[in-house]
Amino acid sequence: MMRSSFSAGTFLLATILAAALGCAGGSGVPIPGATPHDTEARTDGVATDDCAILCRRACHSSSGTCFRNCFSSCWGGDPPPPTYPSFVLVAGGEITGFDPITLQNFTNTTPAAEIFQSDTNTFTATTGAMQDSRTRFYMTVLDDGRALVAGGLRIVGRGGVPPFLTRLSGAEVFAASAFTPVTQPMHDHRADLAGAKLSGGNVLLVGGESSDTSGAVLNTAEIFQSATNAFASTHPMSRARRNATATTVRNGTTLTVLVAGGYDGQATLSSAEVFDPALQHFRPPRGSSSMMHPRWQQTATLLNNGNVLLTGGLDSAFAPQRSAELYDPVTETFNSTGSMQVPRVNHTATLLQNGQVLIAGGTTDPSLGAYNTAELYDPVTGTFAAVSSTLRNARYAHTATLLKDGRVFLIGGRLPNGNETNTTEFFDGSSFSAGPNMLSGRAGHSAVLLP
């Protein structure tokens, strides 16, 4: 049959369905611009994928009661189309070893990696481990589908003596279930670096802690060029920073990168700067050059309205904070918003399909344990609200990945006693449920959703 396209009648259908079904969490007004790709169509010209797309947007999910009822009404009783599985790459991190001579535990980093597959709810080891063991590194998915791993910290521990630390300059790419080293390393060794994707498949890498004996903090930056698998230096930042955040933002068609906060080796920073890819240099934000609160180890989440939400992190006294703020890329200003329910660091902040942000776990002090609480940030009201359901495991230094079906997948981290955990859990928009165990426990790792 002929493929159909979105029409005024289709929009009206989705709006009526959303209102009639009482779908919570959204207005029920679909977003134009999607193109159906299913050749099967109803007699009224609405394609199968039209129903799936419209109901997903009306219900802000591709699963659950709202979606099933909406699709059934739209399509006339046929079951909804299958949800494509999610594949999550989990790599590196810290693990605990035991020294039989000193009878003491010690911390090492691991090169091991594994992949979670949502339709089988299982983890499988990658064909090969990373070329180097690392934690506190940067990982992202490139435009061509490969995953880039860059920098980080290698820890070689032994019971009873301080661990041997190496800041890494090496990088590698993951494809076809295996890691391959990038021939040319970065120009600087970097741990606790920040990164952001640029146009053309390139990646900006900034700051971090260097490899010299003092662990000096860097103000340098470089760009990974995916077409050539090479790193190119660019102009340095105005301040040295580690544990900063880097977020790609847009003002109309203009792409820039916000680099915010961090620690310069002596003080917590409130300053921010903007990287202009066209001019290849950093400059202060035109509206305000400083955040409302100094912070490092914070989270930065790009919202659907284009603003950036910054939450928590350590303040000038190295204490976790409740405060949050918004960066507006149009005015290039920082603005106040509500505060979190509790101070958090080493937590996660994940943008949900309904536009809200899930804040999960973290700690106020590792010696005092970890949070099992979560909260939701609503960008419409600018407020945080506690989630009534608690995490199955209190955790910090974990990861949280949005799956294709709309669930958030929380992976690993440290338990209140400081031990790494192999446990996982899902958040479905209202409650947490247990997930499958990883092949090994890890904390301070990275995780990305593969295409």
C-alpha angles and dihedrals in degrees: 000000000000118000114244130215134210114284138173088264091053092051090049090050092054092046092050092046093050092049095044093048094046093230107196124222102031147057094244092234110129124223115246124229103063118125121213117230102186115103093203113093139180120245090260092057100255110134124222092249090049088062092046094048095043094047093045090054094042092050097031089229140071092219139041135065097300093054095044093049093045093049093045091053093044097046099035102251103316115133116260118263116267119274112240111245123251123231117201122192113212116189142174127340137138125308133182122243132186125229109213091197099054093024089227134126120240138184125248134169121240132218091201121122135184139183127230116212114199100204092056094031090223142122122228127188115245117249090255135012124241116285090243134027111242149160132188091038134135123251130176140157115253124221090256092058098257120123118233120213116191137179124325137142128295114208121196109184137185129182117269098011133077114270122254109246126201124182108214132226095179125107135191139185129225121218135144091013094301139092122233123191119241104239095221114053124214117281090244135035106245135187122173089020126158128225142186135186120249130195119282093039094288125137129215116217119191141183126331134144118306131227100249120111093260093053091232117199117243132228092186127111137193140181127232108218106207095196092062101023089233138125121233124194119235134186114300126249120258091244134035110244141179126181090020123141127243119197129179111227137174135221100192104305094340115105121205137159123236113213109191138184125326135145122285097198094269109041144016110258129229092179124106135189138195125228114214109203092195093057095029094225143102124244136170117269107268095230104041128354096203138055119240090249131027109243144160132186086032127143125246120199126185108225126212091252090059097254123122121234114210117193138185124322129141121314130212091286091050089250122136113251138211095213125113133181142185131236116209110205092197096058093021090225136132116233135188124255135166123303127243120258092249136011112268141185128170088028129129131242117198128183110230127211090254091058096254123119124235113216109195138181123325129136142258091210125358089220088059096049135244137300123254090190132100137189138194125231115212111203091197094061097023091228139121120228126191117248108235092216116074128215115270087233127025105235146165134185087039131128132241122202128186109230125212091254091059099257122126115232115209114199134195123306130142127313123223090271090057096250121132115249133211092203125116136187142189131231112205098187097279111029144024125241132182120267131197120289120254119240088254138007119257142167132192089031129135131239132190135181108244120219 
